């Protein structure tokens, strides 16, 4: 039995070098970064150093980067912050049907407050047509929020084209880049992005810290109130250790991104090919041509996702699923449903998200184990032809 | 998340299969919801002589199907009808609250199979 973690889109292990970089700020350098004395000044220096590093990786100015308590918080700050600050200009927001819940539920919350939300559709492969965005923008549109890559299927949206359209129409553009930062090319100038959400724990950094890039001049309000940290955009004593860990993790992943991206897509393609060869009646979910290098979403007909996960878990393999049983609600993945995938096929979906620790040996092991599991569950299923 | 008993029934489910020319068949759930259970019974002298199931669903769905077949074998139809979803869940040392509806499905499949049997008997008579 091998331990194979293939759920990197859910979270990633902390890189040992990241832990090492964080340690001083968890131990002797515990100062409050806003304090005037030397403990504070040393903490402040580390915080600002981290800010500079992350900004540089985005092609941004350091004053535009705000540290938050995670990616979800960054999404909330971006969307609510811009919506509430600009509601006298208009109350229309454009987003998509496949956004992460942090964006979707925030938009739904604003809808209850009287904002109007347009949810742009995607096609069967999860692709967005930028022309749909152009048509959807109105004089009263105050925000466009569209993710860079989908966390379930890995499908990439055409960021630059979207940014270009929003820029032409003079509407602030926010993107949730949580799954793409340090993995695929991303530059706030070249991609015409006004706001951008990031999260550390998706890139081998610590949980509980993220960041929001905010283009200078973007009219917005804060969602939290308190002290004047982060230029009042996000009050609260700064998580210096978290920020240090975040920037170290980002540096390490960015340096390696092309090599690692190729390595992951090779392994991912091997897994995809292998599963399609060894198991009948499997379907690929998502755009095979424009997706994150390490993400694979497939459906296994006539069997259900949670029972697949349990069986794989017993063999040491960790994955996730789009089935209703794993979402905690009665509906399966909203992303897969938005792609027009039938309910029962959504229930039989698995997401494999590869990462740094993934090896060919592990992929071979999965290819050995999963066909047996699917066969066993199909033999029990009233939907499978015997 | 799941008790040892649930995992045991999930890993080694009892009475998986179909009965050709079954005396009663109960089909509940639907693929859209993510849960389908098909239960087959063979009735002799008012007792459930044989029972088999096929299930599309999560760990709890498979475990509750398996458990209900184990509970019902050899019982009279009246005893079988008295088996509730609570009883199935208890026999499995409990289910997480959001999985209790799976035990409903198992009890319902059994009751439907018995109903089907009684309908068939009426039609023959």
Contacts between the chains, C-beta under 8 A, distances in Angstrom:
chain1	res1	chain2	res2	distance
A	302	B	56	6.5
A	303	B	56	6.9
A	304	B	34	5.9
A	304	B	35	7.9
A	304	B	56	5.9
A	304	B	57	5.3
A	304	B	58	5.6
A	304	B	61	7.5
A	305	B	58	7.8
A	306	B	58	3.7
A	306	B	59	5.9
A	307	B	10	7.3
A	307	B	57	7.0
A	307	B	58	5.5
A	307	B	59	5.5
A	307	B	61	7.7
A	307	B	62	6.1
A	310	B	2	7.8
A	310	B	7	7.8
A	310	B	10	6.4
A	310	B	58	8.0
A	310	B	59	4.8
A	314	B	11	7.1
A	323	B	34	5.9
A	323	B	58	7.2
A	324	B	33	7.3
A	324	B	34	4.8
A	325	B	34	6.2
A	325	B	57	7.6
A	325	B	58	3.9
A	325	B	60	7.9
A	328	B	98	6.5
A	330	B	33	7.3
A	332	B	34	6.7
A	342	B	32	8.0
A	343	B	31	6.8
A	343	B	32	4.2
A	343	B	33	7.6
A	343	B	34	7.3
A	344	B	31	3.5
A	344	B	32	6.4
A	344	B	34	7.3
A	344	B	56	8.0
A	347	B	31	7.4
A	347	B	34	4.0
A	379	B	16	7.1
A	380	B	13	6.6
A	380	B	16	5.2
A	380	B	54	6.0
A	380	B	55	6.0
A	380	B	62	6.7
A	381	B	36	8.0
A	381	B	54	6.2
A	381	B	55	7.0
A	381	B	56	4.6
A	382	B	27	7.6
A	382	B	36	5.5
A	382	B	37	7.5
A	382	B	38	4.1
A	382	B	54	3.9
A	382	B	55	6.9
A	382	B	56	5.9
A	383	B	31	6.2
A	383	B	36	6.4
A	383	B	56	5.0
A	386	B	18	7.8
